[in-house]
Amino acid sequence: MEIKQSLLDYIGEALKTVQESVSVAESVTAGYLQFSFSQMKDASTFFKGGITAYTLEEKVKLLKVNKEEAESCDCVSKQIAEEMAVHVADLFNTDWGISVTGYARPVEESDQKIFAYFSFAYKSEVILSKKLELSPKTNAMTAQKYYSEFILGCFKCELNQMIILK
């Protein structure tokens, strides 16, 4: 499963059209979103970078997530995703912050389920947060790629709305 180049091209062109920038904070997708943005034409004009933070300590230190909330949910919640999105945009000084945190394989902490939360922040405001759930039989790599493609598809929709409103 590969992310369609047409989706990546569309997002890149839309960001250039509205002259806005994006950064990414991810854990469960392990850099796949950052890799996807790097594959867009002229990526350096709108993609400022990202962070892959796996541990609670790094999410607290680098992305300023609430430590108590992170401890209570193994760093996987809507609130954590929202904090990650807002703070990565602040850290990289971008218009958009995209985040994702979750599980790519069933583990005890996830109740043997596979799910993730993702969030978009725009101009320091959370504008979208969702939970994605997959079958516990999903292969981990397939889950990571699915999350990434789904998030990019949602981001395309948000950019469409932005272009329509401008």
Sequence and secondary structure as in RCSB ss.txt:
>XXXX:A:sequence
MEIKQSLLDYIGEALKTVQESVSVAESVTAGYLQFSFSQMKDASTFFKGGITAYTLEEKVKLLKVNKEEAESCDC
VSKQIAEEMAVHVADLFNTDWGISVTGYARPVEESDQKIFAYFSFAYKSEVILSKKLELSPKTNAMTAQKYYSEF
ILGCFKCELNQMIILK
>XXXX:A:secstr
    HHHHHHHHHHHHHHT  EEEEESTTTTHHHHHHHTSTTGGGTEEEEEE  SHHHHHHHH   HHHHHHHTT
 SHHHHHHHHHHHHHHHT SEEEEEEE SS  GGGTT EEEEEEEEETTEEEEEEEEEE TTS HHHHHHHHHHH
HHHHHHHHHHHHHHH 
